[in-house]
Amino acid sequence: MQLDWTALGQVTAVSIGVTVAVVVVFAFGVLGLARLEGARDTGSSAASSLGLAQAGLCFLTCAAVVAYGIYLIVPQFH
């Protein structure tokens, strides 16, 4: 049995990179929710809508990445 170490390294690098990217995008989504709460406290409607848009876009991106991962794993979806 032989292992293709280059392919294994590439899969590992991509997995770590995508994991870090999803965590960062999720953190930006949480930051958007914090901006939304801060804007509600100060009464700023522009910052409120910006925070809501940021959170929604970030969480939608995270959900899309998770759905794509499930699509790749489950063979019945192909």
Biopython code that builds the backbone (N, CA, C, O; Angstrom):
import numpy as np
from Bio.PDB.StructureBuilder import StructureBuilder

atoms = [
    (1, "MET", "N", (0.849, -1.181, 0.000)),
    (1, "MET", "CA", (0.000, 0.000, 0.000)),
    (1, "MET", "C", (0.887, 1.234, 0.000)),
    (1, "MET", "O", (1.812, 1.354, 0.804)),
    (2, "GLN", "N", (0.593, 2.137, -0.906)),
    (2, "GLN", "CA", (1.375, 3.363, -0.996)),
    (2, "GLN", "C", (0.455, 4.561, -0.790)),
    (2, "GLN", "O", (-0.696, 4.573, -1.226)),
    (3, "LEU", "N", (0.989, 5.546, -0.126)),
    (3, "LEU", "CA", (0.230, 6.778, 0.104)),
    (3, "LEU", "C", (0.772, 7.869, -0.805)),
    (3, "LEU", "O", (1.981, 8.003, -0.990)),
    (4, "ASP", "N", (-0.128, 8.628, -1.356)),
    (4, "ASP", "CA", (0.255, 9.810, -2.124)),
    (4, "ASP", "C", (0.359, 10.968, -1.137)),
    (4, "ASP", "O", (-0.628, 11.642, -0.843)),
    (5, "TRP", "N", (1.575, 11.186, -0.629)),
    (5, "TRP", "CA", (1.783, 12.169, 0.430)),
    (5, "TRP", "C", (1.496, 13.589, -0.045)),
    (5, "TRP", "O", (1.077, 14.435, 0.745)),
    (6, "THR", "N", (1.716, 13.848, -1.306)),
    (6, "THR", "CA", (1.425, 15.182, -1.838)),
    (6, "THR", "C", (-0.074, 15.456, -1.787)),
    (6, "THR", "O", (-0.495, 16.531, -1.361)),
    (7, "ALA", "N", (-0.876, 14.493, -2.216)),
    (7, "ALA", "CA", (-2.328, 14.660, -2.179)),
    (7, "ALA", "C", (-2.826, 14.789, -0.740)),
    (7, "ALA", "O", (-3.711, 15.594, -0.449)),
    (8, "LEU", "N", (-2.244, 13.983, 0.158)),
    (8, "LEU", "CA", (-2.638, 14.074, 1.565)),
    (8, "LEU", "C", (-2.305, 15.450, 2.136)),
    (8, "LEU", "O", (-3.098, 16.023, 2.883)),
    (9, "GLY", "N", (-1.147, 15.973, 1.790)),
    (9, "GLY", "CA", (-0.771, 17.315, 2.243)),
    (9, "GLY", "C", (-1.675, 18.392, 1.678)),
    (9, "GLY", "O", (-2.012, 19.354, 2.369)),
    (10, "GLN", "N", (-2.072, 18.231, 0.415)),
    (10, "GLN", "CA", (-2.968, 19.213, -0.196)),
    (10, "GLN", "C", (-4.344, 19.195, 0.466)),
    (10, "GLN", "O", (-4.925, 20.246, 0.734)),
    (11, "VAL", "N", (-4.857, 18.002, 0.725)),
    (11, "VAL", "CA", (-6.154, 17.888, 1.390)),
    (11, "VAL", "C", (-6.091, 18.493, 2.787)),
    (11, "VAL", "O", (-7.019, 19.181, 3.212)),
    (12, "THR", "N", (-4.999, 18.236, 3.499)),
    (12, "THR", "CA", (-4.837, 18.800, 4.841)),
    (12, "THR", "C", (-4.772, 20.319, 4.795)),
    (12, "THR", "O", (-5.421, 20.994, 5.594)),
    (13, "ALA", "N", (-3.995, 20.858, 3.870)),
    (13, "ALA", "CA", (-3.860, 22.311, 3.759)),
    (13, "ALA", "C", (-5.186, 22.976, 3.406)),
    (13, "ALA", "O", (-5.542, 24.004, 3.982)),
    (14, "VAL", "N", (-5.915, 22.390, 2.459)),
    (14, "VAL", "CA", (-7.206, 22.967, 2.071)),
    (14, "VAL", "C", (-8.203, 22.876, 3.221)),
    (14, "VAL", "O", (-8.965, 23.812, 3.463)),
    (15, "SER", "N", (-8.199, 21.750, 3.929)),
    (15, "SER", "CA", (-9.123, 21.581, 5.063)),
    (15, "SER", "C", (-8.851, 22.607, 6.148)),
    (15, "SER", "O", (-9.780, 23.211, 6.684)),
    (16, "ILE", "N", (-7.586, 22.804, 6.473)),
    (16, "ILE", "CA", (-7.236, 23.795, 7.505)),
    (16, "ILE", "C", (-7.586, 25.196, 7.025)),
    (16, "ILE", "O", (-8.121, 25.999, 7.789)),
    (17, "GLY", "N", (-7.289, 25.494, 5.768)),
    (17, "GLY", "CA", (-7.593, 26.821, 5.228)),
    (17, "GLY", "C", (-9.078, 27.128, 5.225)),
    (17, "GLY", "O", (-9.485, 28.224, 5.611)),
    (18, "VAL", "N", (-9.889, 26.179, 4.797)),
    (18, "VAL", "CA", (-11.338, 26.392, 4.761)),
    (18, "VAL", "C", (-11.894, 26.498, 6.180)),
    (18, "VAL", "O", (-12.793, 27.299, 6.437)),
    (19, "THR", "N", (-11.364, 25.698, 7.094)),
    (19, "THR", "CA", (-11.826, 25.778, 8.483)),
    (19, "THR", "C", (-11.544, 27.148, 9.077)),
    (19, "THR", "O", (-12.413, 27.746, 9.712)),
    (20, "VAL", "N", (-10.336, 27.642, 8.873)),
    (20, "VAL", "CA", (-9.986, 28.969, 9.395)),
    (20, "VAL", "C", (-10.854, 30.043, 8.736)),
    (20, "VAL", "O", (-11.304, 30.974, 9.404)),
    (21, "ALA", "N", (-11.086, 29.915, 7.437)),
    (21, "ALA", "CA", (-11.907, 30.906, 6.740)),
    (21, "ALA", "C", (-13.339, 30.918, 7.255)),
    (21, "ALA", "O", (-13.922, 31.987, 7.434)),
    (22, "VAL", "N", (-13.913, 29.747, 7.496)),
    (22, "VAL", "CA", (-15.286, 29.686, 8.003)),
    (22, "VAL", "C", (-15.367, 30.277, 9.407)),
    (22, "VAL", "O", (-16.328, 30.974, 9.731)),
    (23, "VAL", "N", (-14.373, 30.006, 10.235)),
    (23, "VAL", "CA", (-14.365, 30.566, 11.590)),
    (23, "VAL", "C", (-14.259, 32.085, 11.542)),
    (23, "VAL", "O", (-14.931, 32.779, 12.305)),
    (24, "VAL", "N", (-13.420, 32.604, 10.651)),
    (24, "VAL", "CA", (-13.274, 34.063, 10.531)),
    (24, "VAL", "C", (-14.573, 34.693, 10.025)),
    (24, "VAL", "O", (-14.998, 35.726, 10.542)),
    (25, "VAL", "N", (-15.201, 34.086, 9.027)),
    (25, "VAL", "CA", (-16.458, 34.630, 8.505)),
    (25, "VAL", "C", (-17.545, 34.575, 9.577)),
    (25, "VAL", "O", (-18.336, 35.510, 9.706)),
    (26, "PHE", "N", (-17.590, 33.486, 10.345)),
    (26, "PHE", "CA", (-18.568, 33.396, 11.431)),
    (26, "PHE", "C", (-18.311, 34.473, 12.485)),
    (26, "PHE", "O", (-19.252, 35.057, 13.021)),
    (27, "ALA", "N", (-17.036, 34.733, 12.779)),
    (27, "ALA", "CA", (-16.703, 35.792, 13.743)),
    (27, "ALA", "C", (-17.152, 37.157, 13.234)),
    (27, "ALA", "O", (-17.619, 37.985, 14.015)),
    (28, "PHE", "N", (-17.013, 37.400, 11.923)),
    (28, "PHE", "CA", (-17.511, 38.654, 11.362)),
    (28, "PHE", "C", (-19.043, 38.728, 11.460)),
    (28, "PHE", "O", (-19.602, 39.813, 11.625)),
    (29, "GLY", "N", (-19.710, 37.588, 11.361)),
    (29, "GLY", "CA", (-21.158, 37.564, 11.552)),
    (29, "GLY", "C", (-21.547, 37.927, 12.976)),
    (29, "GLY", "O", (-22.505, 38.668, 13.197)),
    (30, "VAL", "N", (-20.805, 37.405, 13.935)),
    (30, "VAL", "CA", (-21.050, 37.758, 15.340)),
    (30, "VAL", "C", (-20.755, 39.245, 15.566)),
    (30, "VAL", "O", (-21.454, 39.910, 16.330)),
    (31, "LEU", "N", (-19.725, 39.759, 14.902)),
    (31, "LEU", "CA", (-19.426, 41.195, 14.993)),
    (31, "LEU", "C", (-20.581, 42.017, 14.431)),
    (31, "LEU", "O", (-20.923, 43.068, 14.972)),
    (32, "GLY", "N", (-21.178, 41.537, 13.348)),
    (32, "GLY", "CA", (-22.341, 42.234, 12.788)),
    (32, "GLY", "C", (-23.508, 42.255, 13.753)),
    (32, "GLY", "O", (-24.212, 43.259, 13.859)),
    (33, "LEU", "N", (-23.720, 41.146, 14.462)),
    (33, "LEU", "CA", (-24.786, 41.130, 15.472)),
    (33, "LEU", "C", (-24.474, 42.078, 16.629)),
    (33, "LEU", "O", (-25.374, 42.714, 17.179)),
    (34, "ALA", "N", (-23.202, 42.168, 16.990)),
    (34, "ALA", "CA", (-22.815, 43.109, 18.047)),
    (34, "ALA", "C", (-23.048, 44.548, 17.598)),
    (34, "ALA", "O", (-23.489, 45.387, 18.384)),
    (35, "ARG", "N", (-22.749, 44.829, 16.327)),
    (35, "ARG", "CA", (-23.023, 46.172, 15.802)),
    (35, "ARG", "C", (-24.524, 46.458, 15.799)),
    (35, "ARG", "O", (-24.951, 47.578, 16.082)),
    (36, "LEU", "N", (-25.313, 45.446, 15.481)),
    (36, "LEU", "CA", (-26.765, 45.602, 15.494)),
    (36, "LEU", "C", (-27.252, 45.949, 16.892)),
    (36, "LEU", "O", (-28.067, 46.857, 17.058)),
    (37, "GLU", "N", (-26.765, 45.239, 17.891)),
    (37, "GLU", "CA", (-27.157, 45.526, 19.281)),
    (37, "GLU", "C", (-26.667, 46.902, 19.716)),
    (37, "GLU", "O", (-27.390, 47.631, 20.395)),
    (38, "GLY", "N", (-25.450, 47.260, 19.332)),
    (38, "GLY", "CA", (-24.935, 48.588, 19.683)),
    (38, "GLY", "C", (-25.718, 49.694, 19.023)),
    (38, "GLY", "O", (-25.947, 50.746, 19.620)),
    (39, "ALA", "N", (-26.131, 49.460, 17.786)),
    (39, "ALA", "CA", (-26.921, 50.474, 17.083)),
    (39, "ALA", "C", (-28.303, 50.611, 17.697)),
    (39, "ALA", "O", (-28.867, 51.705, 17.717)),
    (40, "ARG", "N", (-28.852, 49.515, 18.196)),
    (40, "ARG", "CA", (-30.157, 49.606, 18.855)),
    (40, "ARG", "C", (-30.054, 50.412, 20.146)),
    (40, "ARG", "O", (-30.974, 51.150, 20.496)),
    (41, "ASP", "N", (-28.927, 50.269, 20.855)),
    (41, "ASP", "CA", (-28.748, 51.029, 22.091)),
    (41, "ASP", "C", (-28.604, 52.521, 21.825)),
    (41, "ASP", "O", (-29.102, 53.343, 22.594)),
    (42, "THR", "N", (-27.912, 52.878, 20.721)),
    (42, "THR", "CA", (-27.701, 54.295, 20.415)),
    (42, "THR", "C", (-28.799, 54.880, 19.547)),
    (42, "THR", "O", (-28.920, 56.101, 19.451)),
    (43, "GLY", "N", (-29.603, 54.035, 18.910)),
    (43, "GLY", "CA", (-30.697, 54.529, 18.082)),
    (43, "GLY", "C", (-30.303, 54.838, 16.655)),
    (43, "GLY", "O", (-31.043, 55.534, 15.960)),
    (44, "SER", "N", (-29.166, 54.348, 16.191)),
    (44, "SER", "CA", (-28.705, 54.615, 14.830)),
    (44, "SER", "C", (-29.280, 53.564, 13.885)),
    (44, "SER", "O", (-28.979, 52.377, 14.013)),
    (45, "SER", "N", (-30.100, 54.000, 12.942)),
    (45, "SER", "CA", (-30.737, 53.047, 12.034)),
    (45, "SER", "C", (-29.797, 52.617, 10.918)),
    (45, "SER", "O", (-29.900, 51.490, 10.435)),
    (46, "ALA", "N", (-28.876, 53.494, 10.491)),
    (46, "ALA", "CA", (-27.943, 53.138, 9.413)),
    (46, "ALA", "C", (-26.988, 52.044, 9.873)),
    (46, "ALA", "O", (-26.747, 51.080, 9.146)),
    (47, "ALA", "N", (-26.450, 52.190, 11.063)),
    (47, "ALA", "CA", (-25.546, 51.171, 11.595)),
    (47, "ALA", "C", (-26.302, 49.886, 11.902)),
    (47, "ALA", "O", (-25.739, 48.795, 11.812)),
    (48, "SER", "N", (-27.564, 50.011, 12.260)),
    (48, "SER", "CA", (-28.383, 48.846, 12.551)),
    (48, "SER", "C", (-28.587, 47.998, 11.303)),
    (48, "SER", "O", (-28.439, 46.777, 11.353)),
    (49, "SER", "N", (-28.924, 48.630, 10.191)),
    (49, "SER", "CA", (-29.132, 47.877, 8.959)),
    (49, "SER", "C", (-27.818, 47.337, 8.408)),
    (49, "SER", "O", (-27.799, 46.263, 7.806)),
    (50, "LEU", "N", (-26.718, 48.065, 8.604)),
    (50, "LEU", "CA", (-25.408, 47.583, 8.166)),
    (50, "LEU", "C", (-24.992, 46.348, 8.963)),
    (50, "LEU", "O", (-24.487, 45.381, 8.393)),
    (51, "GLY", "N", (-25.199, 46.379, 10.257)),
    (51, "GLY", "CA", (-24.867, 45.231, 11.096)),
    (51, "GLY", "C", (-25.712, 44.021, 10.763)),
    (51, "GLY", "O", (-25.212, 42.897, 10.752)),
    (52, "LEU", "N", (-26.987, 44.238, 10.493)),
    (52, "LEU", "CA", (-27.877, 43.135, 10.137)),
    (52, "LEU", "C", (-27.482, 42.535, 8.787)),
    (52, "LEU", "O", (-27.496, 41.315, 8.623)),
    (53, "ALA", "N", (-27.133, 43.379, 7.831)),
    (53, "ALA", "CA", (-26.702, 42.888, 6.520)),
    (53, "ALA", "C", (-25.396, 42.115, 6.629)),
    (53, "ALA", "O", (-25.231, 41.070, 5.999)),
    (54, "GLN", "N", (-24.471, 42.628, 7.426)),
    (54, "GLN", "CA", (-23.193, 41.946, 7.613)),
    (54, "GLN", "C", (-23.397, 40.578, 8.258)),
    (54, "GLN", "O", (-22.829, 39.586, 7.800)),
    (55, "ALA", "N", (-24.193, 40.519, 9.302)),
    (55, "ALA", "CA", (-24.444, 39.252, 9.990)),
    (55, "ALA", "C", (-25.150, 38.264, 9.064)),
    (55, "ALA", "O", (-24.774, 37.093, 9.001)),
    (56, "GLY", "N", (-26.156, 38.723, 8.361)),
    (56, "GLY", "CA", (-26.888, 37.836, 7.462)),
    (56, "GLY", "C", (-26.020, 37.275, 6.355)),
    (56, "GLY", "O", (-26.090, 36.084, 6.053)),
    (57, "LEU", "N", (-25.204, 38.118, 5.748)),
    (57, "LEU", "CA", (-24.322, 37.673, 4.675)),
    (57, "LEU", "C", (-23.278, 36.678, 5.184)),
    (57, "LEU", "O", (-23.005, 35.670, 4.532)),
    (58, "CYS", "N", (-22.709, 36.959, 6.327)),
    (58, "CYS", "CA", (-21.688, 36.064, 6.883)),
    (58, "CYS", "C", (-22.278, 34.720, 7.276)),
    (58, "CYS", "O", (-21.687, 33.680, 6.985)),
    (59, "PHE", "N", (-23.429, 34.722, 7.931)),
    (59, "PHE", "CA", (-24.037, 33.464, 8.345)),
    (59, "PHE", "C", (-24.547, 32.675, 7.135)),
    (59, "PHE", "O", (-24.506, 31.445, 7.144)),
    (60, "LEU", "N", (-25.018, 33.356, 6.114)),
    (60, "LEU", "CA", (-25.438, 32.688, 4.886)),
    (60, "LEU", "C", (-24.237, 32.039, 4.194)),
    (60, "LEU", "O", (-24.351, 30.935, 3.661)),
    (61, "THR", "N", (-23.102, 32.713, 4.201)),
    (61, "THR", "CA", (-21.879, 32.147, 3.634)),
    (61, "THR", "C", (-21.448, 30.903, 4.394)),
    (61, "THR", "O", (-21.071, 29.905, 3.781)),
    (62, "CYS", "N", (-21.497, 30.950, 5.717)),
    (62, "CYS", "CA", (-21.143, 29.775, 6.526)),
    (62, "CYS", "C", (-22.084, 28.614, 6.234)),
    (62, "CYS", "O", (-21.640, 27.473, 6.105)),
    (63, "ALA", "N", (-23.360, 28.893, 6.130)),
    (63, "ALA", "CA", (-24.327, 27.839, 5.841)),
    (63, "ALA", "C", (-24.092, 27.245, 4.456)),
    (63, "ALA", "O", (-24.253, 26.038, 4.270)),
    (64, "ALA", "N", (-23.716, 28.067, 3.487)),
    (64, "ALA", "CA", (-23.441, 27.570, 2.138)),
    (64, "ALA", "C", (-22.211, 26.666, 2.125)),
    (64, "ALA", "O", (-22.198, 25.648, 1.433)),
    (65, "VAL", "N", (-21.189, 27.026, 2.878)),
    (65, "VAL", "CA", (-19.987, 26.190, 2.950)),
    (65, "VAL", "C", (-20.303, 24.850, 3.604)),
    (65, "VAL", "O", (-19.832, 23.810, 3.144)),
    (66, "VAL", "N", (-21.088, 24.867, 4.662)),
    (66, "VAL", "CA", (-21.475, 23.617, 5.328)),
    (66, "VAL", "C", (-22.334, 22.755, 4.397)),
    (66, "VAL", "O", (-22.142, 21.541, 4.330)),
    (67, "ALA", "N", (-23.269, 23.366, 3.687)),
    (67, "ALA", "CA", (-24.110, 22.608, 2.759)),
    (67, "ALA", "C", (-23.278, 22.011, 1.626)),
    (67, "ALA", "O", (-23.530, 20.882, 1.206)),
    (68, "TYR", "N", (-22.301, 22.747, 1.133)),
    (68, "TYR", "CA", (-21.433, 22.224, 0.076)),
    (68, "TYR", "C", (-20.591, 21.058, 0.596)),
    (68, "TYR", "O", (-20.376, 20.085, -0.127)),
    (69, "GLY", "N", (-20.117, 21.144, 1.826)),
    (69, "GLY", "CA", (-19.373, 20.044, 2.424)),
    (69, "GLY", "C", (-20.222, 18.792, 2.564)),
    (69, "GLY", "O", (-19.750, 17.687, 2.296)),
    (70, "ILE", "N", (-21.463, 18.955, 2.978)),
    (70, "ILE", "CA", (-22.369, 17.813, 3.085)),
    (70, "ILE", "C", (-22.655, 17.234, 1.700)),
    (70, "ILE", "O", (-22.738, 16.017, 1.540)),
    (71, "TYR", "N", (-22.803, 18.094, 0.714)),
    (71, "TYR", "CA", (-23.009, 17.643, -0.662)),
    (71, "TYR", "C", (-21.818, 16.797, -1.137)),
    (71, "TYR", "O", (-22.008, 15.779, -1.802)),
    (72, "LEU", "N", (-20.605, 17.213, -0.799)),
    (72, "LEU", "CA", (-19.428, 16.468, -1.214)),
    (72, "LEU", "C", (-19.305, 15.131, -0.502)),
    (72, "LEU", "O", (-18.788, 14.174, -1.077)),
    (73, "ILE", "N", (-19.766, 15.048, 0.733)),
    (73, "ILE", "CA", (-19.611, 13.832, 1.522)),
    (73, "ILE", "C", (-20.655, 12.789, 1.176)),
    (73, "ILE", "O", (-20.326, 11.606, 1.087)),
    (74, "VAL", "N", (-21.902, 13.187, 0.977)),
    (74, "VAL", "CA", (-23.009, 12.235, 0.790)),
    (74, "VAL", "C", (-23.097, 11.856, -0.691)),
    (74, "VAL", "O", (-23.385, 12.712, -1.527)),
    (75, "PRO", "N", (-22.851, 10.582, -1.027)),
    (75, "PRO", "CA", (-22.831, 10.194, -2.439)),
    (75, "PRO", "C", (-24.213, 10.204, -3.115)),
    (75, "PRO", "O", (-24.280, 10.284, -4.341)),
    (76, "GLN", "N", (-25.294, 10.127, -2.367)),
    (76, "GLN", "CA", (-26.623, 10.134, -2.983)),
    (76, "GLN", "C", (-26.957, 11.490, -3.598)),
    (76, "GLN", "O", (-27.870, 11.577, -4.419)),
    (77, "PHE", "N", (-26.256, 12.528, -3.231)),
    (77, "PHE", "CA", (-26.524, 13.865, -3.764)),
    (77, "PHE", "C", (-25.870, 14.083, -5.125)),
    (77, "PHE", "O", (-26.165, 15.077, -5.790)),
    (78, "HIS", "N", (-25.006, 13.196, -5.549)),
    (78, "HIS", "CA", (-24.301, 13.384, -6.832)),
    (78, "HIS", "C", (-25.086, 12.810, -7.961)),
    (78, "HIS", "O", (-24.652, 12.874, -9.111)),
]
sb = StructureBuilder()
sb.init_structure("model")
sb.init_model(0)
sb.init_chain("A")
sb.init_seg("    ")
for serial, (resi, resn, name, xyz) in enumerate(atoms, 1):
    if name == "N":
        sb.init_residue(resn, " ", resi, " ")
    sb.init_atom(name, np.array(xyz, "f"), 0.0, 1.0, " ", f" {name:<3s}", serial, name[0])
structure = sb.get_structure()
